[in-house]
Each structure stands twice: as structure tokens, then as C-alpha cells.
Amino acid sequence: MKMKPRCVPCLLNRVLYESNLVMDDERKKTEIMKKILEKMAEIYTMERGSAEIATEIHSLAYHLLGVDDPYKDLKERSNRVALQILPEVEKRVAESEDMLEEAILASIAGNSVDFGIAGSASSPEHLLTKFWDYMEEGLAYNDIEEMKKLLHGDVLYFTDNCGEVVFDKLVCKILKENYDIHLTLVCKEVPILTDATYEDVIALGFDEVVDEIMTTGSFAVGVDFHKISKELEERMRNASLIISKGMANYEAFSETDYRPIAYLLRIKCESIAEDMGLKQGTNVVKLYK
């Protein structure tokens, strides 16, 4: 997705949110925001991808803040909250007519945990009150039946945020139990925003339900396709299906020709809603062949 004018204040607000997480000094925050504004003025153009610009801005912000993972506590809390909900989700999935669809819906409802942007949960605990509402909304756009036709051979599953990744594990378990696929989970190698890292997915036991775990390698919002390993690039080119969770992965992948790809997300952003031709504030599974 290309950078849109409305993306600029959203990105600046995200940096301010990060600053508030790690410091109280208003003078220091002012200096940081000034440097971020200078960087934004230098690199912003509507011709560049939003994920690419966001990566540069967050890289500078982390450097100026002097932290590797400002969201560490929020990520841990998000996983704990999701694990509280998980037993009821598992029961609901087991009793559903379509276990895969119900598990995917849960993973998308969990996608509402994404801090510092409008339209997302305000705290990990907020998910406890909103999760079932999002589940009851169902899928406003549903390509799952078409997606199922591509569940053979090599399937890659790109994770997004902590919290929702707890439900991604349930989706992966159902995929492996019901389809003849080689399932590779792809997560972040290093911390960025609230995204799940290799350390996070191992702690949650993903190695028990997928065939392989790979990482995107570098610090990047979504995926930096210039810095991924040649092995991952080849796997994406030859995959029967790529499953992409969340908005940042959509922003990155939508600038490429990797196909077929299924986007699983809650659309919290007007720019992404506009880009996908779908409604903001909805749960969607959209397949691009």
C-alpha cells in the first residue's frame, strides 16, 4: 500500500505513544518528535510504501528512545489475556460447523490488539470486553472456501501481533490436522511494535503444531523484502498459499506480486479499508489469486 497523507499523523501518533511508554520527560519527548518530524519531511512521498516509511520512522524512534522493545510489557500482557480467553474459544471452535472458519474468526478478533493507533484495543485487558463482540460480528468479507482449495503443498503463515498469535496457534493446529500441507510459520526475528518474535512463538509452543518456523530476519514493519533470506523468498514464490495476518503485513505484501495470498485481518484503518475496497471496522478474509 502506498503512503497516504492521512498515514502521516497516524505514524507520528504511534511514535508519541512509544515515547510515552518509556519516558515522562516532556523536553526529551519534544526533541525526539522534532527529529522524527525532520525525518518524515525527508522521506515522505506518496510513491513509497507505507510499511517502508514506517520502518524507517520506527527504527529512528527506537534509536532515539534507546530501547530495543518499548512494547515488551504490553506484548506479555496481551498473550496472558488471550490465554485467558483461549479455553472458551477452543470450546466454541470444537462445537462449530466449520472449525477452521471459527478459529480464523477468533484470530482476526484478536487482531484488535494493536496499540497506539485509532480503532484498536486501548489495553490488553480491553480485549476481554470486546473480543466476543468482534466474534459476533462474523466475517464481513469471507474467502475461506476459496482459500481451502489452495490448502495443499507448502503453506506459509505470516504472524502479526502478540495476543492474537495465541489464536493463530489454534488455526495452525486445525490446518495441520485437516489438510495435507507443509505448514511454515513466519514471525519476526527482532522486536518491532507488538509483533510476535521467534522467542514469543516458541514460548507459546508453535513448534508443536507447525512443520517449520522461519523469521523475516530484519527490523521491519510487515516484511522488508530486500532483506529476507533467499530461502524464504524462494518458499514464498513456490508456496501453494501465503496466509498473511494483520494490517502491517497487508501494507507490505500489497506492494508485491506474491500470489496466491489470503489476508486475514480486522480493518482498523481508513487507508487500508480504501485500499482493499472494504469497510473499516470489519473482520475480513480476502484472497488474491
ZIDA-V94291 format. One record per residue. RES is the residue in three letters. PHI is phi in whole degrees, 0 to 359 (NA if undefined). OMEGA is omega in degrees with one decimal (999 if undefined). D_FIRST is the distance of its C-alpha to the first C-alpha in whole Angstrom. Layout:
BEGIN
<<RES	PHI	OMEGA	D_FIRST> <RES	PHI	OMEGA	D_FIRST>>
END
This chain:
BEGIN
<<MET	NA	178.1	0> <LYS	284	177.2	4> <MET	294	178.9	7> <LYS	249	-179.2	9> <PRO	306	-179.1	12> <ARG	291	178.4	13> <CYS	289	-175.4	11> <VAL	297	179.1	14> <PRO	298	177.8	17> <CYS	298	-179.2	15> <LEU	293	178.0	15> <LEU	295	177.6	18> <ASN	296	179.0	19> <ARG	294	178.3	18> <VAL	294	177.4	20> <LEU	298	177.6	23> <TYR	300	177.9	23> <GLU	299	179.1	23> <SER	298	179.6	26> <ASN	294	178.8	28> <LEU	292	-170.4	28> <VAL	245	-179.1	30> <MET	206	176.8	32> <ASP	249	-175.1	34> <ASP	290	-177.8	35> <GLU	294	179.3	34> <ARG	295	178.6	34> <LYS	296	179.1	32> <LYS	297	178.0	29> <THR	297	-180.0	30> <GLU	296	178.6	30> <ILE	297	-178.9	27> <MET	296	176.8	25> <LYS	298	-179.9	26> <LYS	292	177.0	25> <ILE	293	177.6	22> <LEU	298	178.2	22> <GLU	297	179.2	23> <LYS	295	179.5	20> <MET	299	179.1	17> <ALA	298	-178.3	19> <GLU	285	-169.7	20> <ILE	253	-173.5	16> <TYR	288	171.8	14> <THR	205	-179.3	12> <MET	288	179.9	10> <GLU	275	-178.3	10> <ARG	264	178.5	8> <GLY	290	-178.6	6> <SER	296	-179.6	6> <ALA	293	179.8	8> <GLU	295	178.7	10> <ILE	293	179.8	11> <ALA	299	178.5	12> <THR	299	179.8	14> <GLU	296	-178.8	16> <ILE	293	-179.9	17> <HIS	291	176.4	18> <SER	299	177.7	20> <LEU	294	-179.2	21> <ALA	299	179.2	22> <TYR	299	178.8	24> <HIS	297	-178.4	26> <LEU	293	179.0	27> <LEU	283	179.0	28> <GLY	72	-179.6	29> <VAL	229	176.9	28> <ASP	268	-173.7	27> <ASP	206	-178.9	26> <PRO	295	-177.3	26> <TYR	263	-172.0	25> <LYS	308	-178.6	28> <ASP	295	179.8	30> <LEU	297	179.6	27> <LYS	294	179.8	26> <GLU	296	178.2	30> <ARG	295	180.0	30> <SER	298	178.4	27> <ASN	295	179.6	29> <ARG	296	179.7	32> <VAL	296	179.6	31> <ALA	298	178.9	29> <LEU	293	175.1	32> <GLN	294	-177.9	35> <ILE	280	-170.0	33> <LEU	308	-178.2	33> <PRO	303	178.7	36> <GLU	291	176.6	36> <VAL	296	179.3	32> <GLU	300	178.9	34> <LYS	295	-179.5	37> <ARG	296	179.3	35> <VAL	296	-178.4	33> <ALA	298	-177.6	36> <GLU	267	-174.9	38> <SER	278	177.0	35> <GLU	287	-179.9	35> <ASP	227	-174.4	32> <MET	297	-179.1	32> <LEU	295	-179.6	28> <GLU	298	-178.7	27> <GLU	293	178.2	28> <ALA	292	177.2	27> <ILE	297	177.7	24> <LEU	300	177.9	24> <ALA	296	-179.6	25> <SER	293	177.6	23> <ILE	284	175.5	20> <ALA	300	176.5	23> <GLY	293	179.6	23> <ASN	293	177.2	19> <SER	289	177.4	20> <VAL	279	-174.9	21> <ASP	197	-163.7	19> <PHE	272	174.7	21> <GLY	90	176.4	20> <ILE	232	178.9	17> <ALA	293	175.6	18> <GLY	87	-179.3	19> <SER	246	178.0	20> <ALA	297	-176.4	23> <SER	279	177.7	25> <SER	205	177.0	27> <PRO	304	-177.8	28> <GLU	292	178.2	31> <HIS	299	179.5	29> <LEU	296	-179.7	28> <LEU	299	-177.5	31> <THR	268	-173.9	31> <LYS	255	-172.0	28> <PHE	305	-175.0	27> <TRP	290	173.9	30> <ASP	298	179.5	29> <TYR	294	177.1	25> <MET	297	-178.3	27> <GLU	294	177.6	29> <GLU	294	-177.9	26> <GLY	69	-178.7	25> <LEU	259	178.7	22> <ALA	285	175.8	21> <TYR	221	-168.2	19> <ASN	224	176.4	21> <ASP	254	-174.0	21> <ILE	297	-179.1	23> <GLU	297	176.0	26> <GLU	292	178.2	24> <MET	297	-178.9	22> <LYS	301	-179.3	26> <LYS	295	-177.4	27> <LEU	257	-178.4	25> <LEU	274	175.1	26> <HIS	205	179.3	28> <GLY	67	-176.5	29> <ASP	271	176.7	26> <VAL	238	178.4	23> <LEU	250	-177.7	21> <TYR	239	-179.3	20> <PHE	269	-178.5	17> <THR	280	178.1	18> <ASP	236	-170.2	17> <ASN	272	166.0	19> <CYS	297	-172.6	23> <GLY	91	179.5	25> <GLU	298	-177.7	23> <VAL	297	175.3	23> <VAL	300	179.3	27> <PHE	279	173.0	26> <ASP	300	179.5	24> <LYS	298	177.8	27> <LEU	295	176.6	29> <VAL	300	-178.9	26> <CYS	297	179.2	27> <LYS	299	-179.9	31> <ILE	293	177.6	31> <LEU	300	-177.5	29> <LYS	290	-176.7	31> <GLU	282	-171.1	34> <ASN	241	-177.7	33> <TYR	225	-178.8	32> <ASP	276	-175.9	33> <ILE	228	165.8	30> <HIS	261	-171.5	29> <LEU	257	178.7	27> <THR	248	174.7	25> <LEU	272	177.8	23> <VAL	238	-177.8	21> <CYS	233	177.8	20> <LYS	281	174.5	20> <GLU	272	-178.4	23> <VAL	239	-178.0	23> <PRO	296	168.7	22> <ILE	207	-176.4	19> <LEU	49	-178.2	19> <THR	260	-175.0	20> <ASP	292	177.6	19> <ALA	287	177.3	22> <THR	258	177.0	24> <TYR	304	179.1	26> <GLU	300	-179.9	29> <ASP	296	-174.8	28> <VAL	288	175.5	27> <ILE	293	179.2	31> <ALA	298	179.8	32> <LEU	272	174.9	31> <GLY	82	179.3	33> <PHE	296	179.8	30> <ASP	296	178.5	32> <GLU	274	-172.6	34> <VAL	237	177.0	32> <VAL	240	-179.0	30> <ASP	279	-172.4	31> <GLU	200	174.7	29> <ILE	236	176.3	27> <MET	237	177.0	24> <THR	235	178.0	22> <THR	283	171.4	19> <GLY	92	-170.0	21> <SER	252	172.7	20> <PHE	292	-178.0	19> <ALA	199	168.2	15> <VAL	286	-172.4	12> <GLY	74	-179.6	11> <VAL	224	170.2	13> <ASP	266	-173.6	13> <PHE	288	176.6	14> <HIS	278	-173.4	16> <LYS	240	176.9	19> <ILE	287	179.0	19> <SER	290	177.2	23> <LYS	297	178.2	23> <GLU	296	179.7	25> <LEU	293	177.6	22> <GLU	301	-179.8	20> <GLU	296	179.8	23> <ARG	296	178.7	23> <MET	292	180.0	19> <ARG	295	-173.9	20> <ASN	255	-175.9	23> <ALA	292	172.3	22> <SER	292	178.4	23> <LEU	201	169.2	20> <ILE	253	175.0	18> <ILE	253	-174.5	17> <SER	242	179.4	14> <LYS	265	166.8	15> <GLY	87	-173.9	13> <MET	285	-177.1	10> <ALA	297	176.9	10> <ASN	295	175.5	10> <TYR	297	-179.2	8> <GLU	303	-178.4	5> <ALA	283	-175.1	7> <PHE	294	-178.0	8> <SER	292	175.6	6> <GLU	268	-177.1	6> <THR	238	177.0	9> <ASP	250	177.2	12> <TYR	293	-178.3	14> <ARG	213	-7.4	16> <PRO	283	-178.1	17> <ILE	221	177.8	15> <ALA	249	177.9	16> <TYR	266	178.4	13> <LEU	244	-176.4	16> <LEU	196	165.7	15> <ARG	261	-176.3	16> <ILE	278	-177.1	14> <LYS	259	-166.5	15> <CYS	230	-179.3	12> <GLU	297	-177.9	12> <SER	295	179.0	9> <ILE	290	176.0	8> <ALA	303	179.0	11> <GLU	297	-177.0	10> <ASP	293	-178.6	7> <MET	274	-176.7	9> <GLY	71	-178.5	12> <LEU	233	-173.7	14> <LYS	270	176.5	16> <GLN	294	178.3	16> <GLY	77	-179.5	18> <THR	232	175.8	19> <ASN	265	-175.7	19> <VAL	222	166.2	17> <VAL	234	-176.6	17> <LYS	237	-178.2	15> <LEU	259	172.7	16> <TYR	245	-176.9	14> <LYS	272	999	17>>
END
